[in-house]
């Protein structure tokens, strides 16, 4: 739901969108984009979902100087997985497109509005 709301907001802004799931996307295509927005739920002990971990690992070396934004949902904990991911992006030379966006569980109408506002900020 978060990814769909973010995609809709980016499209509404007039920007071109390349959209897909981590297990079916190509890291080189993502690396060619001006802004990269990545999302993952927290899994297990606050880590990235496996397919996003694999996708991100393939993309990481291409992030230097790239505006990158991250978002995700969680059930418990305090969002450590998102802070860890943000540090990895910084270490790879990625530039922050926006503060990481975290939503507890499934986003309600307010959460969807936050996703859309976040997307607009991220692509500025």
C-alpha positions as CSV (number, residue, x, y, z in Angstrom):
1,X,0.0,0.0,0.0
2,X,2.9,2.4,0.8
3,X,4.7,1.7,-2.5
4,X,1.5,2.1,-4.5
5,X,0.6,5.5,-2.8
6,X,4.2,6.7,-3.4
7,X,4.1,5.6,-7.0
8,X,0.8,7.3,-7.6
9,X,2.1,10.6,-6.0
10,X,5.2,10.5,-8.1
11,X,3.2,9.9,-11.3
12,X,0.8,12.8,-10.4
13,X,3.8,15.1,-10.2
14,X,4.5,14.3,-13.8
15,X,7.8,12.4,-13.2
16,X,8.5,9.2,-15.1
17,X,8.3,6.2,-12.9
18,X,10.0,2.8,-13.0
19,X,8.1,0.6,-10.6
20,X,8.5,-3.0,-9.5
21,X,9.1,-5.4,-6.7
22,X,12.6,-6.2,-5.5
23,X,12.5,-9.7,-6.7
24,X,11.5,-8.7,-10.3
25,X,13.5,-5.5,-10.7
26,X,16.9,-4.8,-12.3
27,X,19.5,-3.0,-10.2
28,X,21.1,-1.4,-13.3
29,X,17.7,0.1,-14.4
30,X,17.2,1.5,-10.9
31,X,20.8,2.9,-10.9
32,X,20.0,4.8,-14.1
33,X,17.2,6.8,-12.4
34,X,17.6,10.3,-11.1
35,X,15.9,9.5,-7.8
36,X,15.7,6.0,-6.3
37,X,12.9,5.3,-3.8
38,X,13.2,1.9,-2.1
39,X,10.8,0.3,0.4
40,X,10.9,-2.8,2.6
41,X,9.0,-4.1,5.6
42,X,11.0,-4.9,8.7
43,X,11.5,-8.6,9.0
44,X,12.5,-10.8,11.8
45,X,14.9,-9.0,14.1
46,X,14.5,-5.6,12.2
47,X,16.2,-6.5,9.0
48,X,15.4,-5.9,5.3
49,X,13.1,-8.4,3.6
50,X,15.3,-11.0,1.8
51,X,14.4,-10.0,-1.8
52,X,15.1,-6.3,-1.0
53,X,18.4,-7.2,0.7
54,X,19.4,-9.1,-2.5
55,X,18.3,-6.2,-4.8
56,X,19.9,-3.5,-2.6
57,X,23.2,-5.4,-2.4
58,X,23.2,-5.4,-6.2
59,X,22.4,-1.7,-6.3
60,X,24.6,-0.4,-3.5
61,X,27.8,0.1,-5.4
62,X,25.9,2.4,-7.9
63,X,24.5,4.8,-5.2
64,X,27.3,7.3,-5.1
65,X,25.8,10.8,-5.7
66,X,22.3,9.4,-6.2
67,X,19.3,10.8,-4.5
68,X,17.9,7.9,-2.6
69,X,14.8,7.6,-0.3
70,X,13.7,4.7,1.8
71,X,10.4,3.8,3.4
72,X,8.8,0.8,5.1
73,X,6.4,-0.7,7.5
74,X,7.0,-2.4,10.8
75,X,5.0,-4.3,13.5
76,X,7.2,-4.0,16.6
77,X,10.5,-2.4,17.5
78,X,11.5,1.2,16.8
79,X,12.6,1.2,13.2
80,X,16.2,0.2,13.6
81,X,16.2,-1.6,10.2
82,X,15.4,1.7,8.5
83,X,18.2,3.6,10.4
84,X,20.7,0.8,9.5
85,X,19.6,0.9,5.9
86,X,20.0,4.7,5.8
87,X,23.6,4.3,7.2
88,X,24.4,1.8,4.4
89,X,23.1,4.3,1.8
90,X,25.2,7.1,3.3
91,X,28.3,4.8,3.4
92,X,27.8,4.0,-0.3
93,X,27.8,7.7,-1.1
94,X,24.0,8.0,-1.6
95,X,22.3,11.3,-1.0
96,X,19.2,11.5,1.1
97,X,16.1,12.3,-1.0
98,X,14.0,12.7,2.2
99,X,14.0,11.5,5.7
100,X,13.2,7.8,5.9
101,X,9.4,7.1,6.2
102,X,8.2,4.5,8.7
103,X,4.6,3.4,9.1
104,X,3.4,1.0,11.8
105,X,1.5,-1.9,10.3
106,X,-0.8,-1.1,7.4
107,X,-1.2,2.6,6.6
108,X,-4.6,4.2,7.4
109,X,-5.8,7.2,5.4
110,X,-3.4,9.5,7.3
111,X,-0.5,7.1,6.6
112,X,-1.4,7.1,2.9
113,X,-1.4,10.9,2.9
114,X,2.1,10.8,4.6
115,X,3.3,8.5,1.9
116,X,2.1,10.8,-0.9
117,X,3.6,13.9,0.8
118,X,6.9,12.0,1.4
119,X,7.1,11.1,-2.3
120,X,6.6,14.7,-3.4
121,X,9.4,15.8,-1.0
122,X,11.7,13.0,-2.2
123,X,11.5,13.9,-5.9
124,X,12.1,17.6,-5.5
